[in-house]
Amino acid sequence: MLALVSWLKMKAYVLLNAELGQEASIIDALQGVKEITTIHSLYGIYDLIIEMEADSMDRVKEVVFNNVRRLDHVKSTITLLTYGDPVINE
C-alpha cells in the first residue's frame, strides 16, 4: 500500500564527484552540518550522495555552495531537489 506524506522541509540530494581516494576526508568535513541527514558512498559515476533537509530553497543553496562545493577535493556536484509529497511504500 502506498501512502502520501507531507513534509515541512525542503529535501535535496547532492551527487558528488571527489578526487581519487578523498571520499573519507569529505565525509569527515561534512560531519556536524545539521542540514545533512545522510551520506552514502557510491559505485559508478558519482562517489557520494548526500541527503539533506532545509527550511527553504535559499538554505539548500547556502549549504551546497558554502559547506559542500567549497571543500577541498570536491571536483563537481549535481543537486537534485524534490517537490510535492513523497510516496511511501508501506
Protein Blocks (a to p, Z undefined) as FASTA:
>chain_A
ZZddddfbdcddddddddehilmmmmmmmgoiaklmbdcddedjbfbdcddddfbfklmm
mmmmmmmmmpghiabdcddddedjddddZZ
